[in-house]
């Protein structure tokens, strides 16, 4: 692997920053694009910019860019917000690359396992049909196809539920007495933010070393757990003894 590989992380949030630090430590030149760059560590060159805007950021990195990782997150959780973050934002970045004559050796697009519609406990892998019909799934598949059809080598990485510091949704639910059906079992598929960053780093380093990459990867730990077991463990760790009157499950899992 060359020490001069360059990477632009568009949407450089939690996972992107962890990825950038890993590769900067390995000798890569890393640029992080986000609206507010004050929180970026010194090892990541800041690119202040808005993925929703047509205009290219003034601090866009000059010269060659070997890799692009697009890992934006929707700030508005509705159809318009998802389209702006995943489809329009990616389209803007691709246009900015073309504007500067930059052709990365590969694009990695951070997608979601929410594109899968299986809800009956099936095993799911990269070859499984991705046919969920929610607006978020449809928009994410559209963004995947935009990346894969960009004319540049590309892979999509479908991440499952991220957990780690600052991600409190499930913990807050458990503290509130979150109740989950045991029969039939509902599965929670998750990946720690450090492992997600490590997956992206592994793929980029493999590509840089000349290894062939697939079009699609599923980012998940390899021990799917029934959600009621996860909740029981968290209840014990948090010392929660009460139950909510309602059984709240947003959807079944696979």
ChimeraX commands (.cxc) that place a marker at each C-alpha (Angstrom):
marker #1 position 0.00,0.00,0.00 radius 0.5
marker #1 position 1.34,3.41,-0.96 radius 0.5
marker #1 position 1.73,5.99,1.79 radius 0.5
marker #1 position 0.34,8.68,-0.53 radius 0.5
marker #1 position -3.19,7.31,-0.94 radius 0.5
marker #1 position -5.70,10.12,-0.59 radius 0.5
marker #1 position -9.26,9.82,0.69 radius 0.5
marker #1 position -12.22,12.19,0.81 radius 0.5
marker #1 position -14.88,11.32,3.37 radius 0.5
marker #1 position -18.09,13.11,2.43 radius 0.5
marker #1 position -20.35,13.38,5.45 radius 0.5
marker #1 position -17.50,12.96,7.92 radius 0.5
marker #1 position -19.44,12.28,11.10 radius 0.5
marker #1 position -18.85,9.65,13.77 radius 0.5
marker #1 position -18.05,6.66,11.55 radius 0.5
marker #1 position -16.23,8.83,9.01 radius 0.5
marker #1 position -14.02,10.42,11.66 radius 0.5
marker #1 position -13.10,7.05,13.13 radius 0.5
marker #1 position -12.29,5.80,9.63 radius 0.5
marker #1 position -10.24,8.90,8.85 radius 0.5
marker #1 position -8.16,8.54,11.99 radius 0.5
marker #1 position -7.41,4.89,11.23 radius 0.5
marker #1 position -6.19,5.63,7.73 radius 0.5
marker #1 position -4.34,8.83,8.65 radius 0.5
marker #1 position -2.41,6.75,11.18 radius 0.5
marker #1 position -1.63,4.31,8.35 radius 0.5
marker #1 position -0.14,7.12,6.27 radius 0.5
marker #1 position -3.11,8.12,4.14 radius 0.5
marker #1 position -3.94,11.74,3.33 radius 0.5
marker #1 position -7.50,12.17,4.58 radius 0.5
marker #1 position -9.97,14.99,3.88 radius 0.5
marker #1 position -13.24,15.27,5.79 radius 0.5
marker #1 position -16.21,17.13,4.28 radius 0.5
marker #1 position -18.92,18.33,6.64 radius 0.5
marker #1 position -20.84,21.52,7.42 radius 0.5
marker #1 position -18.97,22.33,10.63 radius 0.5
marker #1 position -15.35,21.25,10.65 radius 0.5
marker #1 position -14.26,22.56,14.07 radius 0.5
marker #1 position -14.82,19.12,15.61 radius 0.5
marker #1 position -12.58,17.30,13.14 radius 0.5
marker #1 position -9.29,16.05,14.60 radius 0.5
marker #1 position -6.07,17.56,13.28 radius 0.5
marker #1 position -5.21,14.39,11.35 radius 0.5
marker #1 position -8.17,14.98,9.01 radius 0.5
marker #1 position -7.91,17.94,6.62 radius 0.5
marker #1 position -11.14,19.96,6.93 radius 0.5
marker #1 position -13.39,20.62,3.95 radius 0.5
marker #1 position -16.23,22.88,5.04 radius 0.5
marker #1 position -19.18,22.31,2.76 radius 0.5
marker #1 position -22.87,21.56,2.47 radius 0.5
marker #1 position -23.85,18.38,0.63 radius 0.5
marker #1 position -27.26,19.96,-0.06 radius 0.5
marker #1 position -25.73,22.87,-1.99 radius 0.5
marker #1 position -25.00,22.97,-5.70 radius 0.5
marker #1 position -21.82,25.02,-5.26 radius 0.5
marker #1 position -18.58,23.13,-4.73 radius 0.5
marker #1 position -16.93,23.81,-1.34 radius 0.5
marker #1 position -14.19,26.43,-1.54 radius 0.5
marker #1 position -11.80,24.13,0.34 radius 0.5
marker #1 position -12.30,21.21,-2.07 radius 0.5
marker #1 position -9.00,19.26,-2.15 radius 0.5
marker #1 position -6.92,19.88,-5.29 radius 0.5
marker #1 position -5.04,17.22,-7.20 radius 0.5
marker #1 position -5.80,13.52,-7.33 radius 0.5
marker #1 position -8.25,11.83,-5.00 radius 0.5
marker #1 position -7.74,8.09,-4.82 radius 0.5
marker #1 position -10.88,7.20,-2.87 radius 0.5
marker #1 position -14.26,8.61,-1.91 radius 0.5
marker #1 position -16.31,7.36,1.03 radius 0.5
marker #1 position -19.83,8.78,1.08 radius 0.5
marker #1 position -21.28,8.32,4.56 radius 0.5
marker #1 position -23.76,11.14,5.03 radius 0.5
marker #1 position -26.61,11.00,7.53 radius 0.5
marker #1 position -30.03,12.52,7.02 radius 0.5
marker #1 position -30.62,15.46,9.35 radius 0.5
marker #1 position -34.33,15.45,8.50 radius 0.5
marker #1 position -36.05,12.09,8.89 radius 0.5
marker #1 position -38.66,12.28,6.16 radius 0.5
marker #1 position -38.71,11.57,2.44 radius 0.5
marker #1 position -37.35,14.99,1.48 radius 0.5
marker #1 position -34.58,14.74,4.06 radius 0.5
marker #1 position -33.50,11.30,2.92 radius 0.5
marker #1 position -33.46,12.32,-0.73 radius 0.5
marker #1 position -31.43,15.43,0.04 radius 0.5
marker #1 position -28.85,13.52,2.09 radius 0.5
marker #1 position -28.39,10.35,0.06 radius 0.5
marker #1 position -29.35,11.01,-3.56 radius 0.5
marker #1 position -28.90,14.74,-4.08 radius 0.5
marker #1 position -25.84,14.93,-1.84 radius 0.5
marker #1 position -24.10,12.09,-3.65 radius 0.5
marker #1 position -25.01,13.62,-7.00 radius 0.5
marker #1 position -23.42,16.89,-5.89 radius 0.5
marker #1 position -20.20,15.18,-4.81 radius 0.5
marker #1 position -19.97,13.27,-8.09 radius 0.5
marker #1 position -20.42,16.57,-9.95 radius 0.5
marker #1 position -17.69,18.22,-7.88 radius 0.5
marker #1 position -15.32,15.36,-8.67 radius 0.5
marker #1 position -16.04,15.77,-12.38 radius 0.5
marker #1 position -15.62,19.53,-12.10 radius 0.5
marker #1 position -12.07,18.99,-10.82 radius 0.5
marker #1 position -11.24,16.18,-13.22 radius 0.5
marker #1 position -10.88,13.73,-10.33 radius 0.5
marker #1 position -11.58,10.03,-10.86 radius 0.5
marker #1 position -11.23,8.08,-7.62 radius 0.5
marker #1 position -10.12,4.48,-7.90 radius 0.5
marker #1 position -13.21,3.45,-5.92 radius 0.5
marker #1 position -16.26,4.89,-4.23 radius 0.5
marker #1 position -17.63,3.32,-1.06 radius 0.5
marker #1 position -21.23,4.30,-0.33 radius 0.5
marker #1 position -22.53,3.80,3.21 radius 0.5
marker #1 position -26.01,2.34,2.82 radius 0.5
marker #1 position -28.39,0.57,5.20 radius 0.5
marker #1 position -29.68,-2.93,5.79 radius 0.5
marker #1 position -33.09,-1.25,5.83 radius 0.5
marker #1 position -33.22,-1.90,2.08 radius 0.5
marker #1 position -34.10,-5.52,2.94 radius 0.5
marker #1 position -37.77,-6.24,3.46 radius 0.5
marker #1 position -37.48,-9.68,5.06 radius 0.5
marker #1 position -39.29,-9.74,8.42 radius 0.5
marker #1 position -39.90,-13.42,9.20 radius 0.5
marker #1 position -36.57,-14.37,10.72 radius 0.5
marker #1 position -34.90,-15.22,7.41 radius 0.5
marker #1 position -31.14,-15.24,6.99 radius 0.5
marker #1 position -30.07,-12.28,4.87 radius 0.5
marker #1 position -26.81,-11.79,2.99 radius 0.5
marker #1 position -25.50,-9.67,0.12 radius 0.5
marker #1 position -27.34,-11.81,-2.43 radius 0.5
marker #1 position -30.75,-11.54,-0.75 radius 0.5
marker #1 position -33.46,-9.52,-2.53 radius 0.5
marker #1 position -33.50,-5.90,-1.32 radius 0.5
marker #1 position -37.15,-5.03,-1.83 radius 0.5
marker #1 position -38.34,-3.10,1.22 radius 0.5
marker #1 position -40.96,-0.54,0.18 radius 0.5
marker #1 position -40.55,2.20,2.79 radius 0.5
marker #1 position -39.54,5.59,1.42 radius 0.5
marker #1 position -36.18,5.30,3.18 radius 0.5
marker #1 position -35.45,1.93,1.56 radius 0.5
marker #1 position -36.49,3.10,-1.89 radius 0.5
marker #1 position -34.36,6.23,-1.66 radius 0.5
marker #1 position -31.38,4.31,-0.33 radius 0.5
marker #1 position -31.57,1.83,-3.21 radius 0.5
marker #1 position -31.77,4.77,-5.63 radius 0.5
marker #1 position -28.62,6.23,-4.07 radius 0.5
marker #1 position -26.88,2.86,-4.28 radius 0.5
marker #1 position -27.64,2.68,-7.98 radius 0.5
marker #1 position -26.37,6.23,-8.44 radius 0.5
marker #1 position -23.04,5.20,-6.91 radius 0.5
marker #1 position -22.83,1.91,-8.82 radius 0.5
marker #1 position -23.77,3.61,-12.09 radius 0.5
marker #1 position -21.44,6.58,-11.67 radius 0.5
marker #1 position -18.89,5.32,-14.17 radius 0.5
marker #1 position -16.39,4.87,-11.33 radius 0.5
marker #1 position -15.63,1.60,-9.54 radius 0.5
marker #1 position -17.99,1.49,-6.57 radius 0.5
marker #1 position -19.17,-0.70,-3.72 radius 0.5
marker #1 position -22.09,-0.21,-1.35 radius 0.5
marker #1 position -21.78,-1.13,2.32 radius 0.5
marker #1 position -25.14,-1.87,3.93 radius 0.5
marker #1 position -24.71,-1.16,7.64 radius 0.5
marker #1 position -27.05,-2.56,10.26 radius 0.5
marker #1 position -27.96,-0.72,13.46 radius 0.5
marker #1 position -24.98,1.26,14.71 radius 0.5
marker #1 position -24.23,1.32,18.42 radius 0.5
marker #1 position -21.53,2.97,20.47 radius 0.5
marker #1 position -20.90,6.19,22.41 radius 0.5
marker #1 position -23.64,8.76,22.00 radius 0.5
marker #1 position -26.13,6.34,20.44 radius 0.5
marker #1 position -28.71,6.10,23.19 radius 0.5
marker #1 position -32.00,5.15,21.52 radius 0.5
marker #1 position -32.17,1.53,22.67 radius 0.5
marker #1 position -30.77,2.36,26.12 radius 0.5
marker #1 position -33.41,5.04,26.63 radius 0.5
marker #1 position -36.12,2.60,25.55 radius 0.5
marker #1 position -34.88,-0.04,27.99 radius 0.5
marker #1 position -34.76,2.50,30.82 radius 0.5
marker #1 position -38.40,3.25,30.02 radius 0.5
marker #1 position -39.41,-0.40,30.40 radius 0.5
marker #1 position -39.16,-1.43,26.75 radius 0.5
marker #1 position -41.02,-4.71,26.25 radius 0.5
marker #1 position -40.29,-7.06,23.33 radius 0.5
marker #1 position -42.20,-10.14,22.21 radius 0.5
marker #1 position -40.33,-13.42,22.73 radius 0.5
marker #1 position -42.44,-15.49,20.33 radius 0.5
marker #1 position -41.78,-15.36,17.50 radius 0.5
marker #1 position -38.28,-14.05,18.21 radius 0.5
marker #1 position -37.38,-10.68,16.71 radius 0.5
marker #1 position -33.72,-10.25,15.81 radius 0.5
marker #1 position -31.56,-7.22,16.38 radius 0.5
marker #1 position -28.69,-6.89,13.92 radius 0.5
marker #1 position -26.08,-4.37,14.97 radius 0.5
marker #1 position -22.51,-3.23,14.43 radius 0.5
marker #1 position -20.32,-1.09,16.69 radius 0.5
marker #1 position -19.22,2.21,15.18 radius 0.5
marker #1 position -15.55,1.18,15.53 radius 0.5
marker #1 position -16.23,-2.04,13.64 radius 0.5
marker #1 position -18.08,-0.12,10.92 radius 0.5
marker #1 position -15.08,2.20,10.51 radius 0.5
marker #1 position -12.80,-0.84,10.50 radius 0.5
marker #1 position -14.85,-2.44,7.73 radius 0.5
marker #1 position -14.48,0.61,5.51 radius 0.5
marker #1 position -10.75,0.79,6.27 radius 0.5
marker #1 position -10.30,-2.89,5.45 radius 0.5
marker #1 position -12.08,-2.50,2.11 radius 0.5
marker #1 position -10.09,0.60,1.15 radius 0.5
marker #1 position -6.78,-0.97,2.09 radius 0.5
marker #1 position -7.68,-4.14,0.20 radius 0.5
marker #1 position -8.50,-2.15,-2.92 radius 0.5
marker #1 position -5.29,-0.15,-2.57 radius 0.5
marker #1 position -3.38,-3.44,-2.41 radius 0.5
marker #1 position -4.99,-4.61,-5.65 radius 0.5
marker #1 position -7.58,-7.01,-4.24 radius 0.5
marker #1 position -10.89,-7.21,-6.14 radius 0.5
marker #1 position -13.93,-5.86,-4.31 radius 0.5
marker #1 position -17.55,-6.87,-4.69 radius 0.5
marker #1 position -20.37,-4.46,-5.48 radius 0.5
marker #1 position -22.07,-4.99,-2.11 radius 0.5
marker #1 position -21.09,-5.76,1.47 radius 0.5
marker #1 position -23.26,-6.25,4.55 radius 0.5
marker #1 position -21.83,-4.57,7.65 radius 0.5
marker #1 position -23.02,-6.49,10.70 radius 0.5
marker #1 position -21.56,-8.49,13.55 radius 0.5
marker #1 position -21.79,-12.25,13.06 radius 0.5
marker #1 position -23.95,-13.08,16.08 radius 0.5
marker #1 position -27.58,-12.10,15.41 radius 0.5
marker #1 position -29.36,-12.02,18.76 radius 0.5
marker #1 position -33.05,-12.22,19.62 radius 0.5
marker #1 position -34.02,-8.71,20.64 radius 0.5
marker #1 position -35.65,-9.88,23.86 radius 0.5
marker #1 position -32.30,-11.35,24.96 radius 0.5
marker #1 position -30.53,-8.08,24.21 radius 0.5
marker #1 position -33.16,-6.17,26.17 radius 0.5
marker #1 position -32.93,-8.60,29.11 radius 0.5
marker #1 position -29.15,-8.19,29.25 radius 0.5
marker #1 position -29.40,-4.40,29.10 radius 0.5
marker #1 position -32.08,-4.39,31.83 radius 0.5
marker #1 position -29.74,-6.34,34.09 radius 0.5
marker #1 position -26.81,-4.04,33.34 radius 0.5
marker #1 position -28.89,-0.89,33.91 radius 0.5
marker #1 position -30.75,-2.21,36.96 radius 0.5
marker #1 position -34.18,-1.74,35.35 radius 0.5
marker #1 position -36.99,-3.71,37.00 radius 0.5
marker #1 position -40.21,-2.13,35.68 radius 0.5
marker #1 position -41.97,-2.84,32.40 radius 0.5
marker #1 position -43.87,-0.50,30.12 radius 0.5
marker #1 position -47.59,-1.19,29.70 radius 0.5
marker #1 position -47.07,-1.22,25.94 radius 0.5
marker #1 position -45.16,-3.67,23.80 radius 0.5
marker #1 position -43.20,-1.49,21.41 radius 0.5
marker #1 position -41.49,-3.00,18.42 radius 0.5
marker #1 position -40.98,-0.88,15.32 radius 0.5
marker #1 position -40.59,-3.87,13.01 radius 0.5
marker #1 position -39.51,-7.46,12.93 radius 0.5
marker #1 position -36.01,-8.40,11.93 radius 0.5
marker #1 position -34.05,-10.89,9.92 radius 0.5
marker link #1:1,2 radius 0.2
marker link #1:2,3 radius 0.2
marker link #1:3,4 radius 0.2
marker link #1:4,5 radius 0.2
marker link #1:5,6 radius 0.2
marker link #1:6,7 radius 0.2
marker link #1:7,8 radius 0.2
marker link #1:8,9 radius 0.2
marker link #1:9,10 radius 0.2
marker link #1:10,11 radius 0.2
marker link #1:11,12 radius 0.2
marker link #1:12,13 radius 0.2
marker link #1:13,14 radius 0.2
marker link #1:14,15 radius 0.2
marker link #1:15,16 radius 0.2
marker link #1:16,17 radius 0.2
marker link #1:17,18 radius 0.2
marker link #1:18,19 radius 0.2
marker link #1:19,20 radius 0.2
marker link #1:20,21 radius 0.2
marker link #1:21,22 radius 0.2
marker link #1:22,23 radius 0.2
marker link #1:23,24 radius 0.2
marker link #1:24,25 radius 0.2
marker link #1:25,26 radius 0.2
marker link #1:26,27 radius 0.2
marker link #1:27,28 radius 0.2
marker link #1:28,29 radius 0.2
marker link #1:29,30 radius 0.2
marker link #1:30,31 radius 0.2
marker link #1:31,32 radius 0.2
marker link #1:32,33 radius 0.2
marker link #1:33,34 radius 0.2
marker link #1:34,35 radius 0.2
marker link #1:35,36 radius 0.2
marker link #1:36,37 radius 0.2
marker link #1:37,38 radius 0.2
marker link #1:38,39 radius 0.2
marker link #1:39,40 radius 0.2
marker link #1:40,41 radius 0.2
marker link #1:41,42 radius 0.2
marker link #1:42,43 radius 0.2
marker link #1:43,44 radius 0.2
marker link #1:44,45 radius 0.2
marker link #1:45,46 radius 0.2
marker link #1:46,47 radius 0.2
marker link #1:47,48 radius 0.2
marker link #1:48,49 radius 0.2
marker link #1:49,50 radius 0.2
marker link #1:50,51 radius 0.2
marker link #1:51,52 radius 0.2
marker link #1:52,53 radius 0.2
marker link #1:53,54 radius 0.2
marker link #1:54,55 radius 0.2
marker link #1:55,56 radius 0.2
marker link #1:56,57 radius 0.2
marker link #1:57,58 radius 0.2
marker link #1:58,59 radius 0.2
marker link #1:59,60 radius 0.2
marker link #1:60,61 radius 0.2
marker link #1:61,62 radius 0.2
marker link #1:62,63 radius 0.2
marker link #1:63,64 radius 0.2
marker link #1:64,65 radius 0.2
marker link #1:65,66 radius 0.2
marker link #1:66,67 radius 0.2
marker link #1:67,68 radius 0.2
marker link #1:68,69 radius 0.2
marker link #1:69,70 radius 0.2
marker link #1:70,71 radius 0.2
marker link #1:71,72 radius 0.2
marker link #1:72,73 radius 0.2
marker link #1:73,74 radius 0.2
marker link #1:74,75 radius 0.2
marker link #1:75,76 radius 0.2
marker link #1:76,77 radius 0.2
marker link #1:77,78 radius 0.2
marker link #1:78,79 radius 0.2
marker link #1:79,80 radius 0.2
marker link #1:80,81 radius 0.2
marker link #1:81,82 radius 0.2
marker link #1:82,83 radius 0.2
marker link #1:83,84 radius 0.2
marker link #1:84,85 radius 0.2
marker link #1:85,86 radius 0.2
marker link #1:86,87 radius 0.2
marker link #1:87,88 radius 0.2
marker link #1:88,89 radius 0.2
marker link #1:89,90 radius 0.2
marker link #1:90,91 radius 0.2
marker link #1:91,92 radius 0.2
marker link #1:92,93 radius 0.2
marker link #1:93,94 radius 0.2
marker link #1:94,95 radius 0.2
marker link #1:95,96 radius 0.2
marker link #1:96,97 radius 0.2
marker link #1:97,98 radius 0.2
marker link #1:98,99 radius 0.2
marker link #1:99,100 radius 0.2
marker link #1:100,101 radius 0.2
marker link #1:101,102 radius 0.2
marker link #1:102,103 radius 0.2
marker link #1:103,104 radius 0.2
marker link #1:104,105 radius 0.2
marker link #1:105,106 radius 0.2
marker link #1:106,107 radius 0.2
marker link #1:107,108 radius 0.2
marker link #1:108,109 radius 0.2
marker link #1:109,110 radius 0.2
marker link #1:110,111 radius 0.2
marker link #1:111,112 radius 0.2
marker link #1:112,113 radius 0.2
marker link #1:113,114 radius 0.2
marker link #1:114,115 radius 0.2
marker link #1:115,116 radius 0.2
marker link #1:116,117 radius 0.2
marker link #1:117,118 radius 0.2
marker link #1:118,119 radius 0.2
marker link #1:119,120 radius 0.2
marker link #1:120,121 radius 0.2
marker link #1:121,122 radius 0.2
marker link #1:122,123 radius 0.2
marker link #1:123,124 radius 0.2
marker link #1:124,125 radius 0.2
marker link #1:125,126 radius 0.2
marker link #1:126,127 radius 0.2
marker link #1:127,128 radius 0.2
marker link #1:128,129 radius 0.2
marker link #1:129,130 radius 0.2
marker link #1:130,131 radius 0.2
marker link #1:131,132 radius 0.2
marker link #1:132,133 radius 0.2
marker link #1:133,134 radius 0.2
marker link #1:134,135 radius 0.2
marker link #1:135,136 radius 0.2
marker link #1:136,137 radius 0.2
marker link #1:137,138 radius 0.2
marker link #1:138,139 radius 0.2
marker link #1:139,140 radius 0.2
marker link #1:140,141 radius 0.2
marker link #1:141,142 radius 0.2
marker link #1:142,143 radius 0.2
marker link #1:143,144 radius 0.2
marker link #1:144,145 radius 0.2
marker link #1:145,146 radius 0.2
marker link #1:146,147 radius 0.2
marker link #1:147,148 radius 0.2
marker link #1:148,149 radius 0.2
marker link #1:149,150 radius 0.2
marker link #1:150,151 radius 0.2
marker link #1:151,152 radius 0.2
marker link #1:152,153 radius 0.2
marker link #1:153,154 radius 0.2
marker link #1:154,155 radius 0.2
marker link #1:155,156 radius 0.2
marker link #1:156,157 radius 0.2
marker link #1:157,158 radius 0.2
marker link #1:158,159 radius 0.2
marker link #1:159,160 radius 0.2
marker link #1:160,161 radius 0.2
marker link #1:161,162 radius 0.2
marker link #1:162,163 radius 0.2
marker link #1:163,164 radius 0.2
marker link #1:164,165 radius 0.2
marker link #1:165,166 radius 0.2
marker link #1:166,167 radius 0.2
marker link #1:167,168 radius 0.2
marker link #1:168,169 radius 0.2
marker link #1:169,170 radius 0.2
marker link #1:170,171 radius 0.2
marker link #1:171,172 radius 0.2
marker link #1:172,173 radius 0.2
marker link #1:173,174 radius 0.2
marker link #1:174,175 radius 0.2
marker link #1:175,176 radius 0.2
marker link #1:176,177 radius 0.2
marker link #1:177,178 radius 0.2
marker link #1:178,179 radius 0.2
marker link #1:179,180 radius 0.2
marker link #1:180,181 radius 0.2
marker link #1:181,182 radius 0.2
marker link #1:182,183 radius 0.2
marker link #1:183,184 radius 0.2
marker link #1:184,185 radius 0.2
marker link #1:185,186 radius 0.2
marker link #1:186,187 radius 0.2
marker link #1:187,188 radius 0.2
marker link #1:188,189 radius 0.2
marker link #1:189,190 radius 0.2
marker link #1:190,191 radius 0.2
marker link #1:191,192 radius 0.2
marker link #1:192,193 radius 0.2
marker link #1:193,194 radius 0.2
marker link #1:194,195 radius 0.2
marker link #1:195,196 radius 0.2
marker link #1:196,197 radius 0.2
marker link #1:197,198 radius 0.2
marker link #1:198,199 radius 0.2
marker link #1:199,200 radius 0.2
marker link #1:200,201 radius 0.2
marker link #1:201,202 radius 0.2
marker link #1:202,203 radius 0.2
marker link #1:203,204 radius 0.2
marker link #1:204,205 radius 0.2
marker link #1:205,206 radius 0.2
marker link #1:206,207 radius 0.2
marker link #1:207,208 radius 0.2
marker link #1:208,209 radius 0.2
marker link #1:209,210 radius 0.2
marker link #1:210,211 radius 0.2
marker link #1:211,212 radius 0.2
marker link #1:212,213 radius 0.2
marker link #1:213,214 radius 0.2
marker link #1:214,215 radius 0.2
marker link #1:215,216 radius 0.2
marker link #1:216,217 radius 0.2
marker link #1:217,218 radius 0.2
marker link #1:218,219 radius 0.2
marker link #1:219,220 radius 0.2
marker link #1:220,221 radius 0.2
marker link #1:221,222 radius 0.2
marker link #1:222,223 radius 0.2
marker link #1:223,224 radius 0.2
marker link #1:224,225 radius 0.2
marker link #1:225,226 radius 0.2
marker link #1:226,227 radius 0.2
marker link #1:227,228 radius 0.2
marker link #1:228,229 radius 0.2
marker link #1:229,230 radius 0.2
marker link #1:230,231 radius 0.2
marker link #1:231,232 radius 0.2
marker link #1:232,233 radius 0.2
marker link #1:233,234 radius 0.2
marker link #1:234,235 radius 0.2
marker link #1:235,236 radius 0.2
marker link #1:236,237 radius 0.2
marker link #1:237,238 radius 0.2
marker link #1:238,239 radius 0.2
marker link #1:239,240 radius 0.2
marker link #1:240,241 radius 0.2
marker link #1:241,242 radius 0.2
marker link #1:242,243 radius 0.2
marker link #1:243,244 radius 0.2
marker link #1:244,245 radius 0.2
marker link #1:245,246 radius 0.2
marker link #1:246,247 radius 0.2
marker link #1:247,248 radius 0.2
marker link #1:248,249 radius 0.2
marker link #1:249,250 radius 0.2
marker link #1:250,251 radius 0.2
marker link #1:251,252 radius 0.2
marker link #1:252,253 radius 0.2
marker link #1:253,254 radius 0.2
view
